[in-house]
């Protein structure tokens, strides 16, 4: 998967040399959370702030259109807790992931000489390089699972692959400075049901975690193009 991702980046960057192109560096903040399907178990996640940074290559297609592939390291997270009200049943999860992410943004906006406002659509594909989940569970039942065992099972079940798209808008000033804001939507789940069948701990806890959606939220990006 990683080899295919890097090959795609090379093809996109090579194609960019055929048009008026600019190389750039980008960085910014991710404000991410997760949408939940298991409403009777978890409350809506709290938004957490993480970061992203990487490189981009923008080339103009004419008539206000531009394509901007970018390769970034994206750190995303979520913080959720259960919806129970008594101390014997108390759960929380702080999930964090770092992805090597390829996004290909399609932009359109009029060139106003000093600035170019634009709207954008950006599908993305990422592969997880880093994961750190901290799950805590207090419950009166017949199965005793330590938090350490729970976290190991969650790490094994974590989705390494992410995919989705972002929609947003931005402005480009004097053809070099770019500021954009987009809402990104991840189309998969945070954990993969069935990926670790036979793991006794996961088989016990998967009903609590398997329907948690992958990260989504808002990202703010500042870029400088040469």
N, C-alpha and C positions, 0 to 999 in steps of 0.2 A: 504493500500500500504506500509506504513512504517513498519507494523508488518511483512509482507512478506519479505521485504528487509532485516530486521534484522535476520529473520529466515534463509534466504539464506546465510548471512554472517556466522552464527553459524555453518551451515552445512559445508561450505567450510573450516572454521577453524578447525572443528573436523576432517575432512578428511585429513587435512595437518599433523595431528599427526601420521598418518600411514606411512609417508615418512620422509626422512631427511628434516627437516624444520627449518626455522629461522624466528623469530619475528623481525619486524623492525619499525622504525618511518621514515616518509617521509615528505618532504616539498619542496616547490619551487614556481616558478612564472608562471602565465598564461598570454600569450599575445594573446588576443582574439579580434574578431570583428564579423561582420555578412555579409553574402552574400545577396544581395538584388535582388528581382524579379521585383520591380517597378522602372525601370531605369529612367522613365520620371519624377518621383517625387523626388527620393533621389539620392545622390551621394554615391559612395562606402564608407563604414564605415572606420573610422580611428581606428587603433589598440590601445587598452588600456592595461595597465599592472595591473594585479591583482595577487592573491596568492592562494596557496592550502597547506593543511597540514593534516596529519592523520597517520594511522597505516597500516602496511602491513604484510603479512605472505607468505614467499616464500618457496616452497618445490620442490626439484629436482625429475624429472621423469626418469633420465638416458638418455644416448645418446645425451647429450647436451641440452635436453628440461627441462624447469622449468615452473611452474605455480605460479603466484603471485597475489592473490586477495588482494585488498586494499580498505579501507574505508576512504574517505577523505572529508574534507569540502572545496569546490571549489568556489571561488569567480570569476565570469566572467563578462565582460562588453563590451559595444560597444558605439561609439560616431559617430552619423551620422548627416548630414545636407542636406537640399534640394538643388536642382540644378537650382533654379531660380536666376535671377540676379538683381531683383529690390526689394527695401526695403519693399514695401507693401506686398510682399509674401516671408516671411522668416520663415523657420522651422528648428528646431534642436531637437535631442533626445539623451540624455545620459542615457543608460540603464545599470542597475547593478543587478545581481542576485547572491545569495549564495545558493549552492546546497550541500546536503548530498549525496555523490556519491559513488557508488560501482563499481569498475572496476576489471575485471579479466584478467590479462595479461598472454598471452602465449609467452614464450621466447625460443629462440634457439640460442646457441653459443658454440663454443669449449672452453673447460677448458684449459687455458694455464698456470696453476699453479699460477703465480703472478696475472694474470687478466683473465677475461672472457668477451670478446666482444660479444654482442648479438643483434639480431633483435627481434622485438616484435609486437604483435597484441593485442589490448586491447579493447574489447567492454565494454560499461559502461551504467549505469542506475542511474539517480539522481532525487532527490525530492527537490524542492525549499523551503528553510527555511527563506530566506531574499530576499526582492525586493525593489529597489529604482530607479524609473525612473523620469527623469526630462525632460519633453517635453515643448517646447515653440513654439508658432505659431502666426504669424502675417499675416493676409490675409484680403483683402477687399471682403467681401461677406455678405449675409443677415443673417447668423447664427453667433451669438456671443457666443463663448465658452471660458471660462477663462482657464488659464493654470492649475489651481487647479482642475477644473472639468475634464480636459483632463487627468491629471495624475491619478485621481481616477478611471476613466474609463479604462485606460491602466493597472492599477494594477489589476482590476477585470478580465481583459481579458488575463492576463499573464499566460503562460503555466507553471504549477507547475511541470510537469514531463519533464525530458530531457532524451534522449537516443541516442546513437551513438557509434562510435568506434574511436580508435586512432592507428596509425602506427608509428613506430619509431625505434630507436636504442639506445644502451647504452653500458656501460662498468662497470664491477664489479671488484673491486680491493681487494685482500687478503681476499675474501669471506665475507667481512663486509661492505665495502663502495661501493655504487652504484650511478652512474650518468646516467640519461637517458634524451633523447629529443624525443618528439613525436608530430605529427600533429594530432589534434583531430577534428572530423567531427560530428556535431550535425545534426540529421536527421529530426527534427521537425521545426515548426515555433516558433518565439518568442511569438506571441499572437495567440489566438485561435478564428478563425472566427466562430460565432454561439454560442459560450459559454455563452455570455451575451446578447443574443437577447432580445429586449424589453427595454434595456438601451438606452435612447434617445441619450445621448452623444456618446456612442460607435457606435450606428447605423449611426451616422453622420460622425464620423471620421475613421471608420474601413477600408474604402477603402485606406486610407493612410498607415495603419500599419499592416493589416492582412497578407501581403505577406513577411514581414521581417523575414528572416531566424534566427533560434536560433544560439547561439554563436558557433564559431569555431575558431581555431587558433593553436598556438604552446605552449606547456608546457615543462618546464625544471624542472626536479625533482632530488633532492639529497636525498638518503636514507642511513640509518645506520642500519645494521642488527646484532643482538646479537648471 
